[in-house]
Every structure is written in structure tokens, then in C-alpha cells.
Amino acid sequence: MATGLEYDCGLDELPTGGNASASELFRQHRDKLLRMISFRMDRRLLGKIDAEDVLQDAFVEVVRRFDSYLARPTVPAFVWIRQIARQALINLHRRYLGAQMRDVHQETEAYWAGGADHSSAFLAAQLADSLTTPSQRVVRAEAVAAVAAAMERLEPIDREVLVLRHLEELSNNEVAQVLNIDRFAASKRYLRALARLKRMMPAEP
């Protein structure tokens, strides 16, 4: 298992040519990758693996493929690394859950092995304070439940944009890169998703 920022996973045994640069690039995006993995990991895997396990697998693959990426970069570096980390997570879901895992071929970017309900719970807690002004714990709990219910009614792409911005904490430009759209379109989608979420909220959560 990885133990922090020192990704010591036998680099001497991996392909040479870009290891140092690959390691530095991975460290640069480590926190964002960990957030993505943590929020998208199936809860049934808790106690069996952790986000660092997934990150370690992704790091090995990044180093292995780094020279090929440098020779022909088709997407920004962060998007490329994030894709590898997501695939590493999907592979671990398949390994541990097998037939119990949802069909990944039916997944859009908005759905992951953990399920939409998993994201809604986290995102509801993140957004409840910004969408309401609760003064008591019970009121906030009701607000969280209201946001979670509204989240479930959103279109997948709207939910995904909110997850990317508020859970993965990506910038607007990074969201645009992940969704393969321009930054103006990404900004519009985010504002539209927020507006739709607010419309679905009760007047007094």
C-alpha cells in the first residue's frame, strides 16, 4: 500500500525514460485523485481496500504508459491520469464484487460502481449549507435530506457536474477537460445544474 507522497513501488523494475517526471506529475494531482477515488468507491469495499490501494495501482500504470503518453498526448495530463485512476478503481470493483457490480458498460460519467445514492449523500452534505441557512442541527439534517432527494431527481449529467465541482473539487477548466467540452459550456452546465437543484428543493427545507 502507498504511504503518502513517496510512491516507492519498484521504479527500477518499471520502464525507464520518464519515471521521475511521471512521479512528479502524479504527486501534483494526488489529492484530487484521492478525492475522486474516495467518493466513487463502492461502500461494500470499505475495509477490504482503501483509496491508497487504488492510487498505487494507478501510479504503476501511469509510469508504465508515461513515455507513450508523452509521445502522443491526446488529452491534458490530469485528464489522462484521472482516466487511469478511474479504470484502476473499476478493475478493483470487478475483482472484489464480480457479478454484484453494476454493468460498467451502462455507466455514464455520472454513474460509478458506488451508485448515485452514494454521491448524493456526500453532495447533499456539501451543498446543504450553501442552499439553506439552518441554525439548528435538526434543521440542517432536514436540509441534507431535501438536497439528497433533489439530487436523485437530477439528470445524470447535472449530478455529475455537481460532483466534479463540489466533491472532486475540480476547477471549471478541469471539469471542461474531463467532460471534453469548452470551459464556457462547462460553466453553463454547472450553473444550470445548480439552478435545477434549487428548483427541486422545497421552499422551507
SULTARA-V610032 format. One record per helix or strand. SS is the DSSP state (~ for helix, > for strand). FROM is the first residue (numbers start at 0). LEN is the number of residues. Records with the same first field share a line. If there is no record, write none. Layout:
SS: FROM-LEN  FROM-LEN
This chain:
~: 10-3  18-10  29-11  42-3  50-21  76-24  103-3  115-16  136-17  155-12  171-8  182-18
>: 45-1  48-1
